[in-house]
Amino acid sequence: MSYAFPPAPVATVPVVGSDRLFPVHRIYCVGRNYAEHAKEMGFSGREAPFFFMKPADAVLVVQEGDTGAMPYPTLTKDLHHEIELVVALGKGGKNIKAADAASHIFGYAVGLDMTRRDLQAEAKKQGRPWDIAKGFDYSAPITPIVPADQAGDIHQADIWLNVNGSKRQASNVDKLIWNIAETIEVLSQAWELQPGDLIFSGTPEGVAAVAQGDLLEGGVTGLPTLKVRLG
């Protein structure tokens, strides 16, 4: 038995300090997971966590010190940035308890959940899925992954994003509504998590539109800086 045509290569993310590659299985994203971002999107309180997904090959890997080139996507006139701490799983499982979640984490990276906000707004208005707004090509720029034991105190890390040198987003990971362990617990009740899964943990307040030519530069304390220019 053979393939009908050659299968696409596995999407991968480099591992800092190693020649290993992290094979991406799925990309889960947590919606409205910082209180101030929830408010700017018209919500408040600690609502139950909810999730959406991006295809594995949406990753756009940007090596530390490089500036990645992201093409401005089609069909939108309102592309927004969302800087996020990304959690990379090295061990899967179902019904993982929050107290055990750390043992499933391989490492951490910095990512951007790029969003076609106008298409998302229209989908919301019509009660339709968000896929076209969130899961497009190159919608998940990401740095190489730092192994968990080298990432420092990630739970108290600053998270930030500048656009063309001006501050847009600034917060701290300790302001997550649902922390990393809680997120893994809830996710693993809905899906059997696998090694290679990436979790975009949510974005702080300050999301806004970007244009062709803009330079996005963001980071999380202890992790590589992510730099992307929109083409």
C-alpha positions, -999 to 999 in steps of 0.1 A, spaced: 0 0 0 13 35 -8 2 71 -5 -19 86 -33 7 114 -33 36 123 -10 24 134 24 32 169 36 62 172 59 55 174 96 53 209 110 82 214 135 96 240 159 133 241 169 143 234 205 167 260 220 202 247 227 197 215 207 195 202 172 162 185 180 129 195 164 96 195 182 69 179 160 36 198 162 5 176 166 -22 202 173 -25 238 182 -50 247 209 -58 283 217 -74 297 249 -99 325 243 -101 356 265 -78 344 293 -66 377 307 -92 398 326 -83 431 310 -84 416 275 -118 400 283 -130 435 293 -118 451 261 -136 424 241 -168 432 260 -168 405 287 -159 403 323 -156 378 351 -141 343 352 -161 326 326 -155 289 319 -125 285 296 -131 280 259 -109 269 231 -103 271 193 -77 255 171 -53 263 144 -38 238 120 -4 225 129 12 240 97 0 275 107 33 278 126 57 304 112 90 296 130 112 327 136 147 320 150 160 342 178 177 373 163 159 369 130 129 389 117 102 366 103 83 376 72 46 371 75 25 378 44 -5 400 51 -34 376 48 -61 378 22 -98 386 27 -92 410 57 -88 447 62 -85 444 100 -56 421 110 -50 421 148 -20 409 169 -23 388 200 10 380 219 9 348 239 29 324 260 29 290 242 30 258 262 46 228 244 35 193 256 60 165 258 36 139 272 -1 135 265 -31 121 284 -67 124 293 -82 139 325 -49 152 336 -51 168 371 -39 204 375 -14 191 401 1 168 376 1 191 346 38 203 350 50 168 343 34 169 308 51 202 298 81 199 275 88 237 273 76 271 264 78 296 235 65 330 225 37 331 199 14 354 180 -22 345 175 -28 366 144 -65 372 138 -86 385 109 -108 405 133 -133 416 107 -140 381 96 -142 370 133 -168 397 140 -189 387 110 -187 350 120 -198 359 156 -227 380 143 -239 351 121 -233 324 147 -207 307 125 -173 291 134 -141 313 136 -118 291 116 -114 316 87 -105 343 113 -80 322 133 -67 292 113 -53 308 82 -18 302 67 11 317 88 -14 327 116 9 313 144 43 329 143 64 313 170 99 313 185 120 282 192 109 263 223 128 266 256 128 234 277 108 238 308 138 234 332 156 263 314 127 288 312 129 302 347 98 313 367 74 313 337 44 318 360 56 353 370 70 363 337 63 396 320 46 394 285 48 423 260 44 434 224 57 465 206 46 475 171 71 497 152 88 504 186 57 515 204 42 495 233 9 478 225 6 450 250 22 446 285 11 423 313 23 394 334 16 356 331 4 356 367 -27 375 354 -40 346 334 -76 339 344 -71 302 340 -34 293 347 -14 268 327 -21 238 349 -59 246 350 -59 250 313 -43 216 307 -67 200 331 -98 213 313 -83 207 278 -76 171 287 -112 165 296 -123 175 261 -95 159 241 -69 133 247 -38 155 246 -7 142 227 30 149 227 36 177 202 5 197 212 10 234 215 -13 255 237 -15 293 230 -25 303 266 -42 336 259 -34 373 252 -34 403 275 -51 436 268 -39 460 240 -48 440 209 -51 462 179 -48 463 141 -15 461 122 -7 470 86 16 459 59 52 469 67 46 469 105 73 454 127 60 433 156 84 426 184 73 407 215 84 384 243 80 366 276 107 370 302 132 341 299 122 331 264 135 343 230 121 375 215 97 371 186 101 396 157 78 396 127 74 420 98 42 420 78 47 419 41 
